[in-house]
Amino acid sequence: MRKLHFVFALLLTAVLAFGEARYVFYFIGDGMGPNVLLLTEMYGAQCGGQIGIKPLCMTGFPHYGSASTFSASNSITDSSAAGTCLASGEKTNNGTLGLNANGDPTQSIARVFKDRGYNVGICTSVSIDHATPGAFYANVKSRNDYYQIGKQLAESGFDFFAGSSFLQPMNKKNPQDINLYDYCEKHRYCFARGYSECREMIEGGKEKVILIQENEGIDRGAASQGHIPYAIDREKGDLTLPQITECAIDFLNRGDRPFFLMVEGGQIDWANHANDAATAIHEVLDFDASIRKAFEFYRKHPEETLIIVTADHETGGLALGNAHYTLSLDLLLNQKGSAQAISDRFKQLYSQQGKSMKFEQVRSFLSAELGLYTKVELSQEEDKYLQGLFAKMKKNKSSDAKSMYASVDALCNAAIELLNKHAEVGWTTHSHSAAAVPIFAIGKGAEHLSGFIDNSQIAPTILQISKQLPDNGVISIGQ
């Protein structure tokens, strides 16, 4: 594998006169391909009784383009390889985090910004040691080495982190090692548990903060593991991605120092892995509400702010249309929770009722949770299909439908598939695809992120726009 010197950024210096971006926002919608954005905009229009789109904040940005996402090892990337490339401009192999294809450590733009005097924040809606946030501060052979990723978070010296919690706070290989919460505190980080406590720390002038859920042991069944609650499942008091973004901006924007902030909408990917259209829509809307927080900041500092929105890859192979020349996306409004949460509630109901449970109760449950049988008319064949799955369940012959981040009861999974079918939404995979992803930008130098580019060009361009290119003037990428 030969190593090429990436001179795109250097050439920009020679031929373009950039204004300096002192405030840089980098939004990454994990798994956010172009069709899930269009799905969300069309859903908004149809729910308002119109045909067309209800624009998102990000899609209204004046500069836009798209990016290819292949990794060094495959045409279809995983999140760690894509995150590494988005963070550093270097291609790497799937499964690798913060190392290039030759195994050498990469330097993320977050580290460049920190070394040049910027405040730095890394935020996500999933765990703070997951692939995309980890790509900005960690260098490990495997994205699954969560304990080492967490240790490197503490050692980074970055100013602000936020997410649900740590996936692996204890070292499974050596249980005697210090837990990550204590390790972070040794490195002078304060933990803010929830939005209110974070606001207090901002006002109190804390030096370094890690914002996590108010109760990192939150238990709502499988639907609460490894992430803040899905937007569609949200309850009063839950930590939200817009709250995280607001806190990050207020924390980093102190004194006269510039800042760099990366925010990941991690659960768009999770919903797409589950082929759960309604949940994906709500995650995109929540991600867009986070972007709007940055846009409000931009309006106060238009000459010094750059906002970039992109994705690491597309997930699900989403298609808008599955058989006819129709879309009925308003039917998705009937879904009252994520696939995982609905499955958890159904399992709880079944555990209470046992084998005495009748299918009429199943119909009532699916009507309340998904609108099936009442708002969404099912055919006799579809009803018979669900009855067959229920019969298998009562005979202990059914198993959960498993995707990357969900394990959904077979009957509930089939019911959500039927809702998607009637809404005319199609999926081709429960995994990633090689589809190009969107780029939206506004602010200083945003015009240089237009058109079709490779994802390896995004990080060097951001550094150029902010005049923070490393001293040698060259970003290297492995191909």
C-alpha positions in Angstrom: 0.0 0.0 0.0 1.6 3.2 -1.1 1.4 6.4 0.9 0.5 9.6 -1.0 1.1 13.1 0.2 -2.2 14.9 0.3 -1.4 18.4 -1.3 -5.0 19.6 -1.6 -4.7 21.7 1.5 -1.3 23.1 0.6 -2.5 24.2 -2.8 -5.4 26.0 -1.2 -3.0 28.1 0.7 -1.2 29.1 -2.5 -4.3 30.1 -4.5 -7.0 31.1 -2.1 -7.3 33.9 0.4 -9.1 32.5 3.5 -10.6 34.4 6.3 -9.8 33.0 9.7 -12.5 30.9 11.4 -12.1 31.3 15.2 -15.1 29.2 16.0 -15.3 25.8 14.2 -18.3 23.5 14.5 -18.0 20.0 13.0 -21.3 18.0 13.1 -21.2 14.3 12.1 -24.5 12.5 11.6 -23.5 8.9 12.0 -25.1 6.8 9.2 -26.8 9.9 7.8 -27.1 9.4 4.1 -29.0 11.8 1.8 -32.2 9.8 1.8 -32.7 9.9 5.6 -32.6 13.7 5.3 -35.1 13.7 2.5 -37.3 11.2 4.5 -37.3 13.6 7.4 -38.1 16.7 5.3 -40.9 14.9 3.4 -42.3 13.4 6.7 -42.5 17.0 8.1 -44.4 18.1 5.0 -46.8 15.2 4.9 -47.5 15.5 8.6 -48.5 19.1 7.9 -50.9 17.9 5.2 -48.6 19.0 2.3 -46.6 17.3 -0.5 -43.0 18.5 -0.6 -40.4 19.1 2.1 -40.2 20.9 5.4 -36.6 22.2 5.3 -34.1 21.4 8.0 -31.7 24.0 9.4 -28.7 22.1 7.9 -30.2 21.8 4.4 -30.7 25.5 4.3 -26.9 26.2 4.5 -25.7 28.0 1.3 -22.8 25.6 0.5 -23.3 22.0 0.0 -21.8 18.9 -1.6 -21.2 15.3 -1.1 -18.3 13.0 -0.1 -17.2 9.4 -0.9 -16.6 7.3 2.2 -14.5 4.2 1.2 -11.9 3.1 3.7 -8.3 1.9 3.0 -9.5 -1.8 3.3 -12.9 -1.8 1.7 -15.4 0.2 -0.5 -17.8 0.1 2.5 -16.4 1.7 5.6 -17.1 1.2 9.3 -17.4 4.1 11.7 -13.9 3.8 13.1 -12.2 4.1 9.7 -14.6 6.8 8.6 -14.2 8.7 11.9 -10.4 8.5 11.7 -10.5 9.9 8.2 -13.0 12.7 9.1 -10.8 13.5 12.1 -7.4 13.4 10.5 -7.7 13.2 6.7 -6.0 9.8 6.7 -7.6 6.6 5.3 -7.3 3.5 7.4 -8.6 -0.1 7.7 -12.0 -0.9 9.0 -12.0 -1.6 12.8 -9.0 0.7 13.3 -9.2 3.9 15.3 -6.7 6.8 15.2 -4.1 4.8 13.3 -3.5 4.9 9.6 -3.3 2.0 7.2 0.3 1.4 8.1 -0.4 1.3 11.8 1.0 4.7 12.6 -0.9 7.2 14.9 -2.8 9.9 13.1 -3.2 13.4 14.4 -6.7 14.6 14.6 -7.7 18.2 13.9 -8.9 18.4 17.4 -5.4 17.9 18.6 -4.1 20.5 16.1 -6.6 23.0 17.4 -5.8 22.3 21.0 -2.0 22.6 20.4 -2.7 26.0 18.8 -4.6 27.4 21.8 -8.2 26.6 21.0 -10.7 25.2 23.5 -11.8 21.8 22.3 -15.1 19.9 22.9 -16.1 16.4 21.7 -19.7 15.4 22.1 -22.1 12.6 21.1 -25.5 11.1 21.8 -23.9 7.7 22.4 -21.1 6.7 24.8 -18.1 9.0 24.8 -15.7 6.2 24.0 -17.5 5.1 20.8 -15.8 5.1 17.4 -16.6 8.6 16.1 -15.8 10.6 19.2 -12.9 8.4 19.9 -11.4 9.1 16.5 -10.7 12.7 17.7 -8.6 11.8 20.7 -7.6 8.1 20.7 -5.1 6.0 18.8 -5.8 2.2 19.2 -5.7 -0.9 17.1 -9.3 -1.8 17.8 -12.3 0.3 18.1 -13.5 -2.2 20.7 -10.7 -1.4 23.2 -13.1 0.8 25.1 -11.1 1.0 28.3 -7.9 2.2 26.5 -10.0 4.7 24.5 -11.4 6.0 27.7 -8.0 6.4 29.3 -6.8 8.4 26.3 -9.8 10.6 26.6 -8.6 11.6 30.1 -5.1 12.1 28.8 -6.1 14.3 25.9 -6.5 17.4 28.0 -9.4 18.5 25.8 -11.7 20.9 27.6 -15.2 19.4 27.3 -16.7 16.0 26.6 -20.3 14.8 26.6 -22.2 11.6 26.0 -24.2 9.0 27.8 -21.3 7.5 29.8 -18.4 5.1 29.3 -19.2 1.7 27.8 -16.4 -0.1 29.7 -15.3 1.9 32.8 -13.4 -1.1 34.2 -10.5 -2.9 32.5 -11.8 -6.4 31.7 -8.3 -7.6 31.1 -7.1 -6.4 34.5 -9.9 -5.6 36.9 -7.4 -4.2 39.4 -6.8 -1.2 37.1 -8.3 2.2 38.1 -11.8 2.8 36.8 -12.3 5.5 34.2 -14.3 7.8 36.3 -11.5 8.0 38.9 -8.9 8.2 36.2 -10.6 11.2 34.6 -10.9 12.9 38.0 -7.1 12.3 38.5 -6.7 14.3 35.3 -8.7 17.2 36.7 -12.0 16.4 34.9 -15.3 17.1 36.8 -18.3 15.0 36.0 -21.5 16.8 35.4 -24.4 14.4 35.7 -27.2 16.0 33.7 -28.0 19.3 32.1 -28.7 21.3 35.3 -25.4 20.2 37.0 -23.5 21.1 33.8 -25.0 24.6 33.8 -23.8 25.0 37.4 -20.3 24.0 36.5 -20.3 26.4 33.6 -21.3 29.2 35.9 -18.8 28.0 38.5 -15.9 28.3 36.0 -14.8 24.6 36.1 -11.7 24.0 34.1 -12.5 20.6 32.4 -15.9 18.9 32.3 -17.4 15.6 31.2 -21.2 15.8 30.8 -23.0 12.4 31.1 -26.6 11.3 31.9 -27.9 12.3 35.2 -28.0 8.7 36.2 -25.5 6.7 34.0 -27.2 3.6 35.4 -30.5 4.6 33.8 -32.5 1.5 33.2 -35.3 1.3 30.7 -34.5 -2.2 29.4 -32.4 -2.7 26.4 -33.5 0.7 25.0 -31.3 2.6 27.4 -28.0 0.8 26.9 -24.9 2.8 25.7 -26.7 6.0 24.7 -28.9 8.8 25.9 -32.6 8.0 25.3 -33.7 8.1 21.7 -35.6 11.3 20.9 -38.8 9.3 20.2 -38.5 7.7 23.7 -37.6 10.8 25.6 -39.0 11.5 29.0 -38.9 14.7 31.1 -35.5 15.2 32.5 -33.6 13.2 29.9 -30.4 14.6 28.6 -30.7 15.6 25.0 -28.2 16.3 22.2 -29.4 20.0 21.8 -28.8 20.4 25.5 -25.3 18.9 25.2 -24.5 21.2 22.3 -25.8 24.3 24.2 -23.6 23.4 27.2 -20.6 22.8 25.0 -20.9 26.1 23.3 -21.3 28.0 26.5 -18.5 26.2 28.2 -16.0 26.6 25.3 -16.9 30.2 24.6 -15.2 31.6 27.6 -12.6 34.4 27.7 -11.1 35.4 24.4 -10.0 31.9 23.2 -11.3 30.4 19.9 -12.8 26.9 20.0 -13.4 23.7 18.0 -16.5 21.6 18.7 -17.3 18.2 17.2 -20.9 16.9 17.8 -22.0 13.4 16.7 -25.6 12.4 16.1 -24.7 8.8 16.8 -28.2 7.3 17.0 -29.2 8.1 13.5 -27.0 5.1 12.6 -28.4 2.9 15.3 -32.0 3.5 14.1 -31.0 2.9 10.5 -29.2 -0.4 11.5 -32.6 -1.5 13.0 -34.4 -0.3 9.8 -36.6 1.8 12.1 -37.7 4.8 10.0 -39.7 6.7 12.6 -36.9 6.6 15.1 -34.4 7.7 12.5 -36.6 10.7 11.6 -36.7 11.8 15.3 -32.9 11.4 15.6 -32.4 13.5 12.5 -34.7 16.2 13.9 -32.8 16.1 17.2 -29.5 16.4 15.4 -30.8 19.3 13.4 -31.9 21.0 16.6 -28.4 20.7 17.8 -27.1 22.3 14.6 -29.5 25.1 15.1 -27.8 25.9 18.4 -24.6 26.4 16.5 -26.4 28.4 13.8 -27.7 30.8 16.5 -24.1 31.3 17.6 -23.1 31.9 14.0 -25.6 34.6 13.6 -23.9 36.5 16.4 -20.4 35.9 15.0 -20.8 35.5 11.2 -17.3 36.7 10.3 -15.5 34.3 12.6 -17.6 31.1 12.6 -17.6 28.0 10.4 -20.2 25.2 10.6 -19.7 21.9 8.7 -22.2 19.1 8.7 -21.5 15.7 7.2 -21.7 12.0 7.9 -19.3 9.1 8.2 -21.3 6.8 6.0 -24.8 5.8 5.0 -26.6 3.1 6.9 -29.5 0.9 5.9 -29.6 1.5 2.1 -32.8 3.5 2.7 -35.2 3.9 -0.3 -38.1 6.3 -0.5 -40.6 4.1 -2.2 -40.9 0.3 -2.2 -43.5 -0.7 -4.8 -45.8 2.1 -5.9 -45.6 5.7 -7.0 -46.7 6.8 -3.5 -45.3 7.7 -0.1 -47.4 7.7 3.0 -44.9 8.9 5.5 -47.6 10.4 7.8 -48.3 6.9 8.9 -45.0 6.9 10.7 -46.5 9.4 13.1 -48.4 6.5 14.7 -45.2 5.0 16.1 -44.9 5.8 19.8 -41.4 4.6 20.5 -38.2 3.1 19.1 -38.3 -0.5 17.9 -36.3 -1.4 21.0 -38.5 0.4 23.4 -41.7 -1.1 21.9 -40.1 -4.5 22.0 -39.2 -4.1 25.7 -42.8 -3.1 26.5 -44.2 -6.0 24.6 -41.9 -8.4 26.4 -43.0 -7.0 29.7 -46.6 -7.3 28.8 -46.1 -10.9 27.7 -44.2 -11.8 30.9 -47.2 -10.5 32.9 -49.8 -12.3 30.8 -47.9 -15.5 29.9 -49.3 -18.1 27.6 -52.8 -17.1 28.5 -52.3 -14.0 26.4 -54.7 -13.8 23.4 -53.9 -12.3 20.0 -56.6 -9.7 20.5 -54.4 -8.2 23.2 -51.5 -8.2 20.7 -53.7 -6.3 18.2 -54.6 -3.8 20.9 -50.9 -3.4 21.8 -49.8 -2.9 18.1 -52.7 -0.4 17.6 -51.6 1.7 20.6 -47.9 1.5 19.7 -47.9 1.6 15.9 -51.4 2.4 14.8 -51.7 -1.1 13.1 -55.3 -2.3 12.7 -56.7 1.1 13.4 -54.8 3.9 11.6 -53.0 1.4 9.3 -55.2 -1.2 7.7 -53.5 -4.6 7.4 -54.5 -7.3 4.9 -55.6 -10.7 5.9 -52.2 -12.1 4.9 -50.4 -9.6 7.1 -52.6 -10.3 10.0 -52.1 -14.1 9.5 -48.3 -13.5 9.4 -48.4 -11.7 12.7 -50.6 -14.4 14.3 -48.1 -17.0 13.1 -45.2 -15.2 14.8 -47.3 -14.9 18.0 -48.0 -18.7 17.9 -44.3 -19.4 17.6 -43.6 -17.1 20.5 -46.1 -19.0 22.7 -44.3 -22.2 21.8 -40.9 -20.7 22.6 -39.9 -21.1 19.0 -39.2 -17.5 18.1 -36.1 -15.5 18.6 -35.3 -11.8 18.5 -34.4 -10.0 15.3 -30.9 -8.6 16.0 -29.2 -5.7 14.3 -26.0 -3.9 15.3 -27.4 -2.1 18.3 -30.8 -3.6 18.9 -32.4 -7.0 19.8 -36.1 -6.7 18.9 -38.8 -9.3 19.5 -39.6 -11.0 16.3 -43.3 -10.0 16.3 -42.6 -6.3 17.1 -39.9 -6.3 14.4 -42.3 -7.7 11.9 -44.9 -5.1 12.9 -42.5 -2.2 12.4 -41.5 -3.7 9.0 -45.2 -3.7 8.1 -45.6 -0.1 9.2 -42.6 0.9 7.0 -44.1 -1.1 4.1 -47.4 0.8 4.3 -45.5 4.1 4.6 -43.7 3.0 1.4 -40.2 3.1 3.0 -37.8 0.5 1.8 -34.4 -0.8 3.2 -31.8 -2.9 1.5 -29.5 -3.7 4.4 -29.2 -3.7 8.2 -25.6 -2.6 7.7 -23.6 0.2 6.0 -23.6 1.0 2.3 -21.1 2.7 0.0 -23.4 5.6 -0.8 -21.9 9.1 -0.8 -22.9 11.3 2.1 -23.9 15.0 2.2 -21.9 18.0 3.2 -23.5 21.3 4.3 -21.5 24.3 5.3 -22.0 28.0 6.3 -19.6 30.7 7.4 -16.0 31.6 6.9 -14.5 29.6 4.0 -17.6 27.4 3.7 -17.5 27.7 -0.1 -14.4 25.5 -0.2 -16.5 22.5 1.1 -18.8 22.5 -1.9 -19.0 19.9 -4.8 -18.1 16.3 -4.8 -15.0 15.4 -2.7 -13.5 12.5 -0.8 -14.0 12.5 3.0 -10.2 12.7 3.4 -10.3 16.3 2.1 -12.7 17.6 4.8 -10.3 17.8 7.8 -7.4 19.5 5.9 -9.8 22.0 4.4 -11.1 22.8 7.9 -7.6 23.4 9.1 -6.9 25.6 6.1 -10.0 27.7 6.6 -9.0 28.3 10.3 -5.3 28.7 9.3 -4.3 25.8 11.6 -2.5 23.6 9.1 0.4 21.7 10.8 3.8 23.2 10.4 4.9 21.1 7.5 2.0 22.3 5.4 1.0 18.8 4.3 -1.6 16.2 5.5 -0.6 12.6 4.7 -3.1 10.0 3.9 -2.7 6.2 3.4 -4.3 4.7 0.3 
